[in-house]
C-alpha cells in the first residue's frame, strides 16, 4: 500500500520539531553527520561526510537537494536527528523505474528509541511515492530496516583479492594495453560499456550521464561512492574496456571492470593486476602503509573470478541491499515486458492462465495469455488456500529480484511454497535466479 504524503512540519513531544530541511541547515546537518557517523569523531572526524552532505544539499548531486532532507530539532534549534532521500533510477532487464534511497540516517544517542527514525522514514517513503518511485533501497546495519518494510534482497559488494606478492616470477609480457585516466569526454563510451555489463544481472542502476559526471568529477576523491575511472586501450587508442577503482587503506578496490566486445576479460584482468601495482608503487612513496593488494569488489559471482580463478584469494561473501516494494502489483505491471522473453525460452513457453500469489495479508493475480502478461491486480480469495503460491512477509522480493531461487526460498521459509509442481515450474520460468551486484550510490 502506498503511504499518504507526510505533512511537515510536525510538532513532537518534549518540544521537538520534525520538518524538511532548507539550505540554512547545511552546516548544522553536516556537523551532525560527522559527529554521528565517524568511527572516532573526536580524534579522527571523517570530514568527507560533511562534504557529502553539502554536495547533496547544495545542488552538486543531479537529483538531491536540501529539501530532500528531514531534520528533527530541539527547542534550541539543535539538530538531534536527520535523514535524506537520494533519487535514483534503477532497471530490471532494461525496464527503468524510480528508486528512492534513504541515506545519512542518524539520531543523537540521547534521543534514541523515541521513534524519530520511524517518523522520518514515513516522510521519506511518502515523498518517494509521490515522485512515482516503485522501490526504495538502502544499505545499512543488520536487521534494523526490516522494521520499516525492507528485505535484504540484492547483493552488495562481495569480493576476491589479488595480492601483489602473487605476481609470477617470470618477466611480464610486452603490454598490449595501456591505462589512461578518463576525462569527461569519455563518459559516453564508458556508459555504453556499462549498459552492456548491466545485462548480466536482473537489477542494475540506470545511470544518467549527469550522475557519471557527478560521481567521477564532482565529488571528493575520498568519498566511498566516488568513481575513479580509467580506460583500458590498445596502443592504437582502441577502447578495450574500463575500470572503476578506488584506493582504500592498503588496497585498491576495483568495483567495476568491463571488457569491450572482442577483448578477453582474462587479458584485461591480468593487465590490471600488472598495472595496478605499478600505479601503487608511485603512490606508495608518500604512503605510510604500502598498498599490498587489489580487492575485486564485484559481487559474489562475476566472470572475472572465473577468468582469474586460482590467481585470486579466497572470496568474501556479499552483504546485501535492503529493498522495499510497497506495491508489488504495480511493480509487476511496470516490468511486464520482461516476462514474455523469459517464458519464451522456458518450459512454460506460450503459457495461458492465472498465477495467484498470496502474501498472506495481500494477494496478487497475474493473468497470462499465450505467453503474454495481460494484467496484474489484487484479488480476494474465497478461502485461505485460494491461491497458487504463498510468500510470507517480504520473501517474494527474493524471487522478484532474482536474488534467490524458489528452492532456496522454500528452504529458508517453511511457510513459503507453491501449491503444485506446475506452479513451481512457472515461478522458476518467470523469476529465474540471476543475482545482481549494485554498488553503493549517492
Secondary structure, DSSP 4 states (H G I P E B T S, - for coil): -PPPPP-SSEE-GGG-EEEE--GGGHHHHHHHHHHHH-TBTTTB--THHHHHHHHHHTT-SSS--GGGEEEEE-TT--EEEEEEEEEEEEEETTEEEEEEEEEEEEE-GGG-SSSHHHHHHHHHHHHHHHTT-SEEEE--STTGGGGGT-EEEEEE--BEEEEGGGS-SSPPPPPSEEEEE--GGGHHHHHHHHHHHGGGSSEEE---HHHHHIIIIIS-TTSTT--EEEEEEETT--EEEEEEEEEETTEEEEEEEEEPTTS-HHHHHHHHHHHHHHHHHHHHTT-SS---EEEE---SS-HHHHHHGGGS---B--EEEEEE-S-HHHHHHHTTHHHHHHHHTSTTTT--EEEEEE-SS-EEEEEEETTEEEEEEE---SSTT-SSEE--TTTHHHHHTTSS-HHHHHHH-TT-EESSHHHHHHHHHHS-----B-----
